[in-house]
Amino acid sequence: MISDGGSEGVPDGGSGGVRGDVSGDVSDDVYDGGSDGTSYAGGAARPWLAADARRWRAAGPRAAWVRPTLPAVVLVVAVFAAVLMSPDPTCTPQAPCGEEWVDKTGTMLFLPHLVCLFFLPELAVLTAPLLLLYLARPGQWEGGAGEKVAAAVVVAALCWGWLAVAQRLRARRRQRALIAEAAGGVTASAPMPDGIEPGQRGLFRRVAGLLMCAVGAALIVTVVVQDRADDRTARVAVARDVPVVAYNPDDYLLTVRMPDGSRHRFDVDGDYRDVGTVTVLLHGDWVRLAGEPYLDDLSHFLRQAGGMALVGLGLASALSGQLARRRVVALRRGPVPVLRARARTRADGFTEIYGADGLGLEPVLHYEPFPHARSGVHDVILYGALSEDGALVLTSAESGPAAKPSVEVSLSPIRGGPAVDHGDAGSTAGRRDAGHRQAAEIDVQRALGTVVAAAGPVRWHAGPVARCVGAVMLVTGAGAVTSAAVGDWPWSRVLWFSFVALTWFYGGWRLMTWQITADSGGLRVRGLLSSRARHIPWDAVGHARYGRGGALTITCVEADPEGSGAPGGWDGGSGAPGGPGRHRGLGGSEEISLGVVGWPFAERLLKRPGRAAVAAAEITAMIRQPGLRPGPPEHLP
């Protein structure tokens, strides 16, 4: 059985042990992690052979028609065409045009359906039939031939999308079945990285979804309250027939002459092209059309439509977060299939998985890990019923009394095949990104061979050229703000110009003042909005990256879940290593960006790396080789 080796490690997730048709004593084959208190099912796991891995990938949704992009585009175009071709309603006191909550709710349902089509197929299989029922209502399409053709395309696109997501879900089931078959019945509860709470996966999406639902419900309540108040006033109002002066069908504006001779303009929904008189309701200063009971101004429309859209998107977000949490919790509570494989962690942070005997072949799947692992190729143990868009836990397959296997969990959903560079790998931008990452890795390898451990802190900061450029930006930014303030400009243009100038001013200030200090305890980053340096212990430093646009970024991973100031926690800004931590749970990484602090293009032309490029390479070298980090302060001469 998998057991907890000590009080400091990650629990094994309950009673789920290693099971399956494995000869011999399973307990003898299970490697116990030892010092970290975490146990692994390495010895009992079967190898995921390259042939089985290729079968798993081939079982995924490979056909082009299954991809959600095409049905989504067709659906959006058809919906817009149907709305534009639909005739305006006829509104009379006998048959007034009301709020039409059902019609507007059905229309707003298209937005969350599109989101689910891409990111939540489990819900899209339900929203598509609901939309088809909405479109099948009697009298829904009463326009001409153009509207009916557009409506038919909408129905076809909904059916296409439903079949696509059904095929994706079916492919996931096939992949999970193939994983269980390849594992041969060997299962175990997955370990988790230290300081990770699986139940917090998707927490941001759940909270954001509930907030969107609350805001949307509040907006809908304001509309309902206003409508009820109008109904009470209408019951005591006086009805008058007034002549129509003008009607603008493009802006939906109706102008009438009131009984006192004044003119009043209404925002309307209906068609008033051939109408000579309309009935209005009067009560003091309150006035409205009898044929259109409720106001149709922009504020009313935005509150009603925006409220329903927020509720729909909020439900989709909350369900997506709950599904992500459920997937990771299922890994921990197990038992789940266990397999041996090989992994390669790329320099850009993605992990690619190969079959145990197929390292020379194309990767079977890839994902972004948490915490970020070191680059390299290594044998691993996979936990989980793997399927595309799912989750997994990976541990290194090291063994021995002194070994301490690493543990990582998929931060991004699992995708089949190799990790593709951002942008089209064959495009000019994709080639430039790849070339920049390759050059950055060369700088890191050079730093690994040249950097030696210093006896005291090591600092990287802006050079003289950057400081001169920053000073020029400060002067021009201050001059622009002054010109905007004293110039004879409209206040809106002054505010906009001042915002742009202040942003420019801040960019110059940051270019001049950025500084990173490395010591035995970690990194201190200065040059952010806060005047205080942010302290990041080495255990919480993920990697340093100098982007192609010149931005220097430090990726941090939370390591102190309780915020107690224990070793490994980071204070996020106070500068005190023992300050209060800020735990984000699973996937709780944070990127600290110093902004644009260099010019990679000019550096390549001059064949001379800038200060920021050197900082990123040397910090990365210190992350990979802890022996290169500066010594403790007491070793200073």
N, C-alpha and C positions, 0 to 999 in steps of 0.2 A: 504493500500500500504506500501511497505518497503521504508522507508525514511532515509536519513542521519541525525543522531541525533546531529551532531556537526561538527565543523571544524577540530577536531583532529583525527577523526576516519577514517575508510576505507570507501570510497564511496560505494554505493549499486550497482553500475554497470549500472546505467541508469534507464530506466523507468520500467524495469521488476519487477512486484510486485507479491504478492501471489495470485494465481488463483486456481480455482477448485470448485468442487461441495461440499462446506463446509457450513453447516447450520450456521446461525447467521451472525453477522458482522465480516468479516475477520479481519478488522483493530483492533478489540478488542482482537483478539486471538494472534496477532503478538507481540512478546516481543521486546521492544526497549532497546538496550544495555545501554543507559544512558551515563555514564561517558566516555566511550571509543568512543562514537559516532557511534557505529555500531549496526544495527538492524538485528533481526533474525526472521525467520518464524517458531519458535518453536511451538507456540500454534496451528497453522493451520495444521501442518504436521501430517500425519497419521502414526501409528506405523507400522514398517516393521516386520510383524509377522514371527515367526520361520518357519511356513509352506511355506510362500512366499519366505523367504530367501533360504530355501532348494531347492525350484523350480528354483530360480535364479542360484544357484550353479550347479544344475543338468543340466541346459541349456548350461553351458560352454563346451568348448572342452575337453571332458573327455576321449575319446577313445585313445588308445596307438598309433594307426597309424596316428593320427593327429599331434603328436609331431614332430618337425622338425628334430630331431637328426638322426633318421633312414634314411629318404630319403637323408639327407645331406651326411651322411657317404657313402651310396651306390653311390651317385653322384660323390663324390670325388674319390673313388676307381675306378669307371668305366671310368672317364675322364682320370685319369693317365694311366689306362690300354690301352685306345684307343690311347693316344698319344704315348706310348711306342711301340705299335704294328703298328702304321702307317708307311708306307714306305717312304724313303727319295725321294724327287722329282728329276726329271731329268732336269738339267739346260743346255741349249744350247744357242748360240748366236741368233738362230732363235726364240727360245722360252725361254727367260731369266726368271730367278726366281726373281721377284720383291719384293717389301716390303710386299705385300699381307696384306694391312691394314684391309680389311674386315675380313679375316681369323683370324688375330691376335686380332682384336677388339672383335670378337665373343668369342675367347678363353678367353680373359681377362674379359668378361662379367660374366663368371662363378663365379668369386670372389665376386663382389657385390651382385650377386644373392644369394650366400650362406649367406651373412650377412643379406640380406632382409628376407631370409627364417626364420631366428630366430627373428629378431628385427623389421622388417618392412613388414609385410604380405601385406599391401596395395600396396607396390611396387612390391613384389614378384609375384603377380598375373599378372603383366605386363612383368617382365623380363623372366619368364618361357616361354610364347609364343614367345618372341623374340629369345630365344635360340633354340626353336624348329624350327623356320623358318631358323635360321642359319644352323642347322644340316640338313635341308631338301634341301639345295642347290645342284644342279646337280654336280656330281663328287666329293662330299664331302668325301665319304668313298669308296676308290678304293683299299684298302688293301685286305688281306686275310680274312679267316673265323674268326680268332681271333679278328681282328679289327671290323668286322661287328657285332659280338656278343657283344663286349664292347660298340659299338655305340647303339645297341638296348637297353642295360641296361641303358645307359645315357638317352635315350628317355623315358624309363619307369620311371627312377628316377625323371626326370623333371615333368612328368605327375603326379606322386605320390605327389611330393612337391606342385604342383599347386592345386591338390584336397585338400591337407591338409590345405593350407593357405585359400582356399575358404571356407572350413568348419569352420576354426577359425573365419573368418569374419562373416560368417552366424551365428555362435554361439553368437558373440558380438551383432548382431542385435536382436537376440532373448532375450538376457539378458536386453538390453535397453528397449525393449518392455515390459518385465515383470516388470521392475522398474517403468515405466510410469503407468502400470496398478495398481501396489501396491500403488503408490502415489495418485491414485484417481483423477488425474488432478491438484493436488496442486503443483504449481511451484513458483520459486522465483529466483532472481539473487543471486549468492553466494557471501558472504563477503570474504575478504582476510586478512591474518595476516598483522599487521602494518609493513610498510616499504617494502612491497612486490609488485613488479611490474609484473603482470602476463605475459606481453609481453616479458619478459626476460627469460621465461622458454625455455630451449633448446638453449639458446644463444651460449653456448660453442660449441655445435654440429654444429650449423649453421656456426659459424666463422671457426671452424676447417674444415668443409666440403668445404667452399669457398677457404680456404688456400690450401687444398689438390688439389682442381680443378685448382687453379692458378699454383701451382708447376707442376702438371701433364701436363697442357697445355704448360708451358714453356719448359719442357723436350721434348714434341712432336714437338714444334717449332724448337728446336735445331736439331732434326733428319731431319725434312723437309728441313731446311736451308742447312744442310750438304748434303742431297741428291741432292738438286738443284745445289749446287756447283759442285758435282761430275758429274752431267749431262752436265754442261757447259764445264768441262774439257774433258769429254769423246768425245764431238763433235769435238775436235781438236786433239785427241790422235791418235796414229798409232796402227793398229791391227797387231799382230804377233801370229803365231801358234808355240807353244813351247811344248816339250815333258814332260810327267808326270813322275817324278822320284819316288814318293811314295804317297800312300794315306792311311791314318789311319781312318778307319770307326768309331772307338770308340771315338776318340777326334775330328772327323770331320776336319782333317788337310790335306791339299793337297800341296805337294811339287813339284815344276816344275823347269826346267833348263831354265834360261833366255837367250836371244840371246847373251849376253856377256859372257856366261859360268857360271855365278853365279847362286845360287839356291835361290828361293823365296818360302815362305810358306804362304798359304792362309787359313783363317777360312772359311769353306764352309757350305752350307745347303744341296746341292745336293749329289747324289750318283755317285762316280767316280771309282767304282770297275773295270769296263771293258773299261776304257777310256785311250787311249795312248797319245793323244795330246789334248791340250785345247787352246783356243784363249784368249790372254791377250791384254789389251790396255795400251799403254805406252805414257807418256808425261813427259819428264824429269825424276824426281824422283818419279812421281806419277804412280802407276800401279794397275790394278785390272783385274778381270776375266770378259770377255765379257758376259759369261752366267749368272753371278751374279752381277748385276749392282751396288749394294751398299755393303758397308762393313758389315761384320757379326761378328765383334769382340765383346767382352763382354760389352764394354762401350756402343756400339750402341744398343745391345739387351736390356741392362738394361734401357737405356733411353726410348726406344720405349715401351717395356712391362711395365716398371714401370710407365711411364707417363699415359698410358691408364688405368692401374689398379688404380692409384691415382685419376684420373678423375671419374671413376666408384664409388670408395669408397667415394669420396668427395660428389658426388651427393646423394648417399644414406645417408650419415651423415647429409647433409644440409636438405634433405627432412624429415629425422627423427626429427631433431630439430624443423623444421617448424610445423610438425604435433603435437609435444609436446606443442609448443606455442599455436597452434590453440585449443587444447583441454582445456587448462587452461583459455584462453581468453573466450572461449564459456561458461565456468562456470561463469565468471564474468559478461558477457553481458547478459546471461540468456534469458528468464527464463528456469530453469532446474527443474526436479523433486526433491521434498523435502520429506524426510522420517525421522521418529524417530527410533532410534536403541540404542543399548548399545555397548560400546567399552571398551577394555582392553589394556592399554599401558604396554608393557612388559619391563623388566629391560634392555633388549638389544636394546631398541629403537623402535621396531616394534609395530604398532597398529593393533589389531585384532577386527573385527566387528562381533557382534552377532545380532540375531533378538531381537526385543524389549522384547519378552517373552521367549528367548531361551539362557540365559546366561550359563546355565548348559550344553548346547549342544556344539558340535564342532563349532569353528568359521566359519563364512561364507566366509570371505575374510580377507586379511591382506595387509599392505603396510608400507613403512617407511615414517613417517610424517616429515613435516617441518613447524614450528620449532619443535625441539624435546620436547615432552610433558613429564610430570611427570608420574611415574608408578601409576597404579590403575585402578579401574573400575568405569565408570560413564555413565550417560545417554547422548546421543549426538543427533545432527541433521545432517543428511547426505544431501549434495547438489550434484546433478549430475545424468546424465543418466548412471548409473554404468555398466561397462562391464570389463572383464579381459583385462589387458594391458591399461586400461583407467586411468582417473584421477578423484578425488573427493575433495570436501572441507568438513571439519567436524567442527562443533561447539559444545561446551558443552551446555546442555539443562537447565542450571541453570536459575532461574528466580527470580524476586524480585527487589526492588529498589536499593539494595546495590550490586547486582550481577554484575559480569563482565565476561561474557562467553569468554572462550578461543577459538581461531580459528587456525586451522591447515589445510594444504593442502598436498596432497600425493606427496612425493618427488620421490618415486619409483613407477613403474606401479602397478596397482591393480592385486593381485593374489588371486585365489580362495583357500579356506581352511585355516588352521592355518599356522603361520609362522614357517618354518622349520629351525632348527639351521644350521649354516654353516657346510658343510660336512654332511655325512650320520649320522643321529641321532643314528642309531644302530651300527655304527662303533666305534672302540676304540677312534679315534680322536674326534668323535662327543660326546661320553660320557665324555671325558676329558674336552672338551669345556663347556659342560653343567655343569659339576661339578665345574669348575673354576668360571663360572658365578654365580652359586648358592653360592659358598663360598664368592664371592665378595659382593653379596647381603646381606649375613649374616653380613659381616663386616660393611656394610652401616647401617643396622638396629642397630648394636651395637653402631656405632658412633652416630646415632640419639638419643640414650638413654644416652650417656656419655658425648658428646661434649657440652660445655657451651660457650656462647658468650664471647669472650675475649675483654678486654678493649683496646688492641692495636693489631698490626699486628701479624699474625700467620704464621710461616715459617716451611716448610718441605724441607729437603735437604739430601744429601748423608750421610750415616753413616760411622763409622770407617772401617768396613769391606770392603764396596764398595770403599772407598778411597784407601785402601791398594791394592786391586785388580786393580783399575785403574792405580795406580802408577807402578805396575808391567807391565801392558799393555803398558804404555808410554815408559818404559825402553826397553822392547823387540821390540816395534815398531821402536824406534829410532835406535836400534842396527841393525835391519833388513834392514832399509833404508841405513845405513852406509855401511853394508856389500855388498848390491847390487851396491852401487856407486863405491866402490873401487875394487870390484871383476872383474875378466876377463870374463864378460858375454856379449852376444850380446845385443845391445841396446834395441831390442824389449822385451827381457826377463827382462832387468833392469826396463823398464817402467812398465811392468805388475806387477812385484814383488813389485816395489815401490808403485804402486797404492794400492795393497792389504795391504802392511805394513802401509801406511798412513791411510787407512780406519780403521785398527786395532788401530792405534795410536789415531785417533779421537774418536773411541768408548771408549777407556780408559779415555780420557779427559772428555768426556760427562758424563761418569759414576761417575767421581769425582766431577764435578762442577755443576750438576743440582740443581736447587732451585726454589721453588714456594712460593710466599708470598701472603697471603690473607689479605686484609684490607677492610675497609668499602666501598671502591669504586670498588673493583674487585680483580682480580688475576694478579700478575706479574710473568711471566715465564722466567727463566734464564737457560741457558745451551744449547742454539741453536747455529747455525753458527754465527749469529750476536752477537757482544759483548754486545749489549744493551738488557735489559729486555723488553719483550712484555707485554703490559698492556691490559687486557681484562676486561671490566666492567661486573658486575654480570648479567646485562640484556642480555649480549651477550654470557654468558657461557652456553653451552648446557649440557655437562656431562663430567665427568672424568672417564677414564677407564685404569685399570692396566691389560694388556693382559697376556695370558698364557705363552707367550714367554718372558715376562719381560718388555715390552714396556709400558711406561706411556704416555697417550694421552689425550689432552684436546680438546674437540669439541666446536668450536665457531660458533655462528650464527650472521650474520650481522644485526645490528639494526639501523644503521644511514645511510639511503639510499643516502642522499645528501652529506655526508662527511663534514658536517658543524661543527662537534664537539659537537652536541647537546647531551643531556643525552641519553645513550643507544648506542651511536656510539663507535667504538674502533679503535685505531690507527694502530693496526697490527704491532707495533714494536717500535715506538718512545718513549714509556714510558710516554707520556703526554696524559692524559685522553681526552683532547680536540683536539688531533691531527687530521689530515685528515683521513676520513674513507675510506674504500674500499668496495664498495657494489657490490655483485655478483648477486643481483636480486633473483628470485625465486630459492630455492635450493642452496643459496649462503653460505652454511656452509663450515667451514674449520677445518681441524684437525691439531693441533699443537702437534707433537710427539717429546718427549724428548729422544726417542730411548730406548734401553735396559738399564734400571737402576736398575734391581734387578733380583732375581732368584726364581720364584715362586715354582719350584720343591723343592729346598733346604728349602725354608720357610715352605712348607707343612711337610717335614720330621722333621724339628725342632719344628714344631707347634708354630712358632713365626713369625708373619707378619713382612715384611720388611718396610723400610721407605716409599717406593713408594706405597705399598699396603695401608698403613695407610693414606698417602696423598690422594689417589684416594677415599677412603671411606669417609674421613672427608670432602673433597671438595664436594662430592656428597650429603652428609648430609646437607651442607650449601646451596647447590642449591635447595634441596627439602624444607628445612625449613630456610627461610631468617632470622629468629630470632637467628639462631646460628652463623651468620656471625660476624666478629669483629666489634666493635664500631668505630665511627669516631675518628680521631686523637685528636679533642678537648676534648674528654673524658679521655684522658690519664692523669694519676696522675702527 
